[in-house]
Each structure stands twice: as C-alpha cells, then as structure tokens.
Amino acid sequence: MSDAPASNDGALEGAALDDAVHRVERELGRLFARIRVGWREAAATVHPDLQPLGYQVLASIVSGHATTAGELIERLQTDKSAISRQVRQLTELGLVDSIRDPDDRRARRLIATDLATERVTAARAAYEGRLGGKLRSWSADDLDRVAGLLDELAR
C-alpha cells in the first residue's frame, strides 16, 4: 500500500517535469524566432539586399571568429554552397575582400571592409541596445544563472 502513493507522487513529478521541459522548449522556440527577426533586421541595416545568413557570415568575418570558408561552414553549421553564395554577395556589395592566405597560398582569407565594420557595428548596437535594456532589469545573479544554464544546454 505504501508503494502506491510513491508511484503517484513519482507520476506527478514526472508529469510536472514533462510540462516544464515542454515550456522550456516552447520558450526557446520563441527566443530563436526573436533572434531570427533580429538577424533579419541587422541584415537590412547593413544592406537592404542582405539575407540573415549573409549577416551572420559578415558578422563572423568582422569579429575575426571565422575568416575562411571552412571556418564559416563550421561556425555557422551550413553547407559550402550557401557560404559561397553569401561570400560572393558580400564581395559584390563591397563588404568583404578575399585575399590569398599568406600561410597557405592555396587558401583565401576573407577580410571585412571598413564599410562592413561600420555597418555591422551599427546593427549590433541597435540589437544589443534592445537586448541589453531587457537584461539590465535582471540581477547579476539571475544573469549569471541564465548564462550558466545556457552554457550547460549548449554542451
């Protein structure tokens, strides 16, 4: 008899945990949708013809996190043809220059132009202003907790 309540408690806890997991998944979906909107807005800030993936490529180049096609493919988890199209467009728009890699003459390095750096900086400032405004209303402890949980989730 004593096993039955424990089983019910376990079932209730399991249901509550399932509900919590579904809520987190739903909220992450909403957050990702907002991030995609932010990328679209940032891309339009840089150039009206730039797609969100193009903005991500350009932002990676500007930040120095990825300066070769291979690095971009790995960082953005996309395919070679998509990166190739985006780099071609960024070059045509005068936002990226392609130079021979001094360490490997077969490879090319992608360098952001001054115009690209200026426009990405403006796009980031607008986005970070909106996000920062929301986050600054939270305590440092809450921000540290969220950052830690996101880091754990990303692993």
C-alpha positions, 0 to 999 in steps of 0.5 A: 500500500505504501508503494502506491502513493510513491508511484503517484507522487513519482507520476506527478513529478514526472508529469510536472517535469514533462510540462516544464521541459515542454515550456522550456522548449516552447520558450526557446522556440520563441527566443530563436524566432526573436533572434531570427527577426533580429538577424533579419533586421541587422541584415537590412541595416547593413544592406537592404539586399542582405539575407540573415545568413549573409549577416551572420557570415559578415558578422563572423568575418568582422569579429575575426571568429571565422575568416575562411570558408571552412571556418564559416561552414563550421561556425555557422553549421551550413553547407559550402554552397550557401557560404559561397553564395553569401561570400560572393554577395558580400564581395559584390556589395563591397563588404568583404575582400578575399585575399590569398592566405599568406600561410597557405597560398592555396587558401583565401582569407576573407577580410571585412571592409571598413564599410562592413565594420561600420555597418555591422557595428551599427546593427549590433548596437541597435540589437544589443541596445534592445537586448541589453535594456531587457537584461539590465532589469535582471540581477547579476545573479539571475544573469549569471544563472541564465548564462550558466544554464545556457552554457550547460544546454549548449554542451 
